[in-house]
Amino acid sequence: MKKKQWLIYGMLIFATATWGSAFIAGKIAVQDFEPATVAFLRFLGASVLLFPLMWLTEKNRIRPTLKDYSLFAVLGLTGIALYNICFFIATKHAPVIKSSLFIASNPVLIVLLSGIFLKETITKNHIIGMVTALIGVTFIITDGHILSLVEIGFETIDFVLLGAVICWALYSVVGKVVLKKFSSVESTTYAVAFGTLFLLPFALVETTWKDVQHADISTWIAIAHMSIFVTVVAFIMYYYGIKEIGAAKASIFINVMPVSAVLMATIFLNETFTLAHGIGAAFVLSGVYIGTNTKIFKKKISTFKRAI
């Protein structure tokens, strides 16, 4: 049982670390296409892969009802269409210091919504883990100068980022409901299909065939990466993690994403990895460990009682 739990944690770390690469791929892709078009092409490619995968792996599929399709539509609208439009707008226009911080705040809202709507228990470990991880993320983003957040203040793009956070929180919570009936592959496939349909009108309005023809090869590689790894592989792993350990606990792993983004920026964009990045990464990983190990504080308390 414990071995399976650590396997799930490993899958969640891989999934959220892979999402960090979307920052790099997104920056490349938005040089040739507008945000909604990048999102549409990403999920169109993912749909082409997901449907055959679902047909091959899910032989005993349950036929979705009208209510089920409405839930899939909500998933597609929130976690696929709206979230990714906001994400790619932020990738194109927002400073990393702000976009990363807003996205890192996702777990806080997910835990709160899970407690309100799904009646999931919010434990002391969840809270301590989230706070510890959020401190680490803030340290990474500000390069150790946390007070700089106060100096920068808020801009219009911040509301776009806030919309992304709300959309992802709703996606995670509704996803937990859907997973009671459908597998992670089915849930991801239907959500991506609806999201792609919602994104199509935006792509048709903002993109011409000439834009498609003149797009650089690096743009297509970036979109392919987001379709295959960031979407298909990572989404299925994340959904499976939600099903096995709950939305609140799985959401803590989202803090791995900015750490991954920093490391990849260092490798692929030649950005400097500072001491603050290392300290922040340690806080993030510690927060994930605390938030997912429900017995850690109980053990310490019992040890202390025996000592006195």
C-alpha positions in Angstrom: 0.0 0.0 0.0 2.8 2.4 1.0 4.7 1.5 -2.2 1.7 2.3 -4.3 1.3 5.6 -2.5 4.8 6.7 -3.3 4.2 5.6 -6.9 1.3 8.0 -7.0 3.3 10.8 -5.5 6.0 10.1 -8.1 3.5 10.4 -10.9 2.1 13.7 -9.5 5.7 15.1 -9.3 6.4 14.1 -12.9 3.0 15.5 -14.1 3.4 18.9 -12.4 7.1 19.1 -13.3 6.1 18.5 -16.9 3.6 21.4 -16.7 6.5 23.6 -15.8 7.9 23.0 -19.3 4.7 24.6 -20.7 6.2 28.0 -19.7 9.1 27.4 -22.0 7.1 25.8 -24.8 4.4 28.5 -24.5 7.0 31.3 -24.8 8.2 29.8 -28.1 4.7 29.1 -29.5 3.2 32.6 -28.9 5.9 34.1 -31.1 4.0 32.9 -34.1 0.4 32.4 -32.9 -2.0 34.3 -30.6 -2.8 32.7 -27.2 -6.1 31.1 -28.0 -4.7 29.6 -31.2 -1.8 28.1 -29.4 -4.3 26.6 -26.9 -6.5 25.3 -29.7 -3.6 23.6 -31.6 -2.3 22.1 -28.4 -5.6 20.4 -27.5 -6.5 19.5 -31.1 -3.3 17.5 -31.2 -4.1 16.0 -27.8 -7.6 15.0 -28.9 -6.1 13.1 -31.9 -4.0 11.1 -29.4 -6.5 10.7 -26.6 -9.5 9.2 -28.4 -7.6 6.2 -29.8 -6.0 5.8 -26.4 -9.4 5.8 -24.7 -10.8 3.3 -27.2 -7.9 0.9 -26.8 -7.5 1.1 -23.0 -11.2 1.5 -21.8 -13.0 -1.5 -23.3 -15.8 -1.4 -20.8 -16.7 2.3 -21.1 -19.8 3.7 -19.5 -22.1 5.6 -21.8 -22.1 9.2 -20.6 -25.5 10.7 -19.8 -26.6 14.2 -20.6 -25.6 15.3 -17.1 -22.2 13.7 -17.6 -21.6 15.6 -20.8 -22.5 18.8 -19.0 -19.9 18.1 -16.4 -17.3 17.3 -19.2 -18.3 20.6 -20.8 -17.6 22.4 -17.5 -14.2 20.7 -17.4 -13.5 21.7 -21.0 -14.6 25.3 -20.4 -12.7 25.9 -17.1 -9.5 23.7 -17.2 -9.0 23.6 -21.0 -10.4 26.7 -22.7 -10.4 29.5 -20.2 -7.5 28.5 -18.2 -5.2 28.1 -21.2 -6.3 31.3 -22.8 -5.4 33.1 -19.6 -2.2 31.0 -19.3 -0.9 31.9 -22.8 -1.8 35.5 -22.5 0.2 35.6 -19.3 3.1 33.7 -21.0 3.1 36.4 -23.6 2.6 39.6 -21.5 3.0 39.0 -17.8 6.3 39.1 -15.9 7.4 35.7 -14.6 7.4 37.0 -11.0 3.6 37.5 -11.2 2.4 34.7 -13.4 4.3 32.1 -11.3 3.1 33.4 -8.0 -0.5 33.5 -9.1 -0.4 29.9 -10.5 1.4 28.7 -7.3 -1.6 30.0 -5.3 -3.8 27.3 -7.0 -3.6 24.8 -4.1 -4.9 27.2 -1.6 -8.2 27.7 -3.5 -8.5 24.1 -4.5 -8.2 23.0 -0.9 -10.8 25.5 0.2 -13.2 24.5 -2.6 -12.7 20.8 -1.9 -13.6 21.4 1.7 -16.7 23.4 0.8 -18.1 21.4 -2.1 -16.5 17.9 -1.7 -16.5 17.8 2.1 -12.8 16.8 2.0 -11.0 17.1 5.4 -8.6 20.0 5.5 -5.9 18.8 8.0 -3.1 20.6 9.8 -0.6 19.0 7.5 -2.4 20.4 4.4 -2.2 23.9 5.8 1.4 23.7 7.0 2.4 22.0 3.7 0.7 24.6 1.6 2.2 27.5 3.5 5.7 26.0 3.5 5.5 25.4 -0.3 4.1 28.8 -1.0 6.9 30.4 0.9 9.4 28.5 -1.2 7.6 29.5 -4.4 7.6 33.1 -3.4 11.3 32.9 -2.6 12.1 31.4 -6.0 10.0 34.0 -7.9 11.4 37.0 -6.1 14.9 35.7 -6.0 14.9 36.1 -2.2 13.6 39.7 -2.3 10.1 39.1 -1.1 9.3 42.7 -0.4 9.6 43.5 -4.1 6.1 42.1 -4.5 4.8 45.1 -2.5 6.7 47.6 -4.8 5.4 46.1 -8.0 1.7 46.2 -7.0 -1.2 45.0 -9.2 -1.7 45.4 -13.0 -4.5 44.6 -15.4 -2.8 41.3 -16.4 -3.2 40.2 -12.7 -6.9 39.8 -13.2 -6.2 37.5 -16.2 -4.0 35.4 -13.9 -6.6 35.4 -11.1 -9.1 34.0 -13.7 -6.6 31.2 -14.5 -6.3 30.3 -10.8 -10.1 30.2 -10.4 -10.6 28.2 -13.6 -8.0 25.6 -12.5 -9.5 25.3 -9.0 -12.9 24.6 -10.5 -11.5 22.1 -12.9 -9.8 20.2 -10.1 -12.9 20.1 -7.9 -15.4 19.2 -10.7 -12.8 16.6 -11.9 -13.0 14.8 -8.6 -16.8 14.4 -9.0 -16.4 13.1 -12.6 -13.7 10.6 -11.5 -16.2 8.8 -9.3 -17.8 7.4 -12.4 -15.2 7.7 -15.2 -11.5 6.8 -15.5 -8.7 9.4 -15.8 -8.3 8.6 -19.5 -12.1 9.1 -20.2 -12.3 12.2 -18.1 -9.3 13.8 -19.8 -10.4 12.9 -23.3 -13.9 14.3 -23.0 -12.7 17.4 -21.2 -10.1 18.1 -23.9 -12.6 17.4 -26.7 -15.1 20.0 -25.2 -12.2 22.5 -24.6 -11.0 22.2 -28.1 -14.5 23.0 -29.4 -14.7 26.0 -27.2 -11.4 27.2 -28.4 -12.1 26.7 -32.2 -14.1 30.0 -32.7 -11.2 32.1 -31.1 -8.6 30.4 -33.3 -10.6 31.0 -36.5 -11.0 34.7 -35.7 -7.4 35.4 -34.8 -5.4 33.1 -37.2 -5.1 32.9 -40.9 -3.8 30.0 -43.1 -0.9 32.3 -43.9 0.1 32.4 -40.2 0.0 28.6 -40.2 2.2 28.3 -43.2 4.8 30.7 -41.9 5.1 29.3 -38.4 8.6 28.3 -37.4 9.5 24.6 -36.9 10.3 25.4 -33.2 6.7 26.5 -32.7 5.3 23.3 -34.0 7.8 21.3 -31.8 6.7 23.3 -28.8 3.0 22.7 -29.6 3.6 19.0 -30.1 5.4 18.8 -26.8 2.4 20.5 -25.0 0.0 18.2 -26.8 1.7 14.9 -26.0 3.5 15.4 -22.7 2.0 18.4 -21.0 -1.5 17.4 -21.9 -2.0 13.7 -22.5 0.6 12.2 -20.2 0.6 14.8 -17.4 -3.2 15.3 -17.3 -3.9 11.6 -17.0 -1.4 11.2 -14.2 -2.8 14.3 -12.4 -6.3 13.0 -12.7 -5.3 9.6 -11.4 -3.6 11.2 -8.5 -6.8 13.2 -7.6 -8.8 10.0 -7.7 -6.4 8.1 -5.4 -5.5 10.7 -2.8 -8.0 13.5 -3.2 -8.0 17.0 -4.8 -6.8 18.8 -1.8 -3.6 16.6 -1.3 -2.9 16.3 -5.0 -3.1 20.1 -5.4 -0.1 20.6 -3.2 2.1 19.0 -5.9 1.2 22.0 -8.2 4.0 23.9 -6.3 6.5 21.6 -8.1 5.6 23.3 -11.4 7.3 26.7 -10.8 10.4 24.8 -9.5 10.5 22.8 -12.7 10.0 26.0 -14.7 13.0 27.7 -13.0 15.2 24.6 -13.6 14.2 24.4 -17.3 14.7 28.1 -17.8 18.2 27.7 -16.4 18.9 24.8 -18.8 17.2 26.0 -22.0 17.1 29.8 -21.7 20.5 30.2 -20.0 18.9 31.9 -17.0 21.0 32.0 -13.8 20.2 29.5 -11.0 20.7 31.4 -7.8 21.0 30.5 -4.1 17.5 31.8 -3.6 16.2 29.3 -6.2 17.9 26.4 -4.3 16.4 27.6 -1.0 13.0 28.0 -2.5 13.1 24.6 -4.1 13.9 23.1 -0.7 10.9 24.8 0.8 8.6 23.6 -2.0 9.7 20.0 -1.7 9.4 20.1 2.1 5.9 21.5 1.8 4.9 18.7 -0.6 6.3 16.1 1.8 4.5 17.6 4.9 1.2 18.0 3.0 1.2 14.4 1.9 2.5 12.7 5.0 -0.4 12.7 7.4 1.4 11.0 10.2 4.5 13.2 10.5 3.2 15.5 13.2 1.4 12.7 15.0 4.7 10.8 15.3 6.5 13.9 16.6 3.8 14.6 19.2 3.7 11.0 20.5 7.5 11.0 20.7 7.4 14.2 22.7 4.8 12.8 25.1 6.9 9.7 25.7 9.9 11.9 26.4 8.2 13.9 29.2 
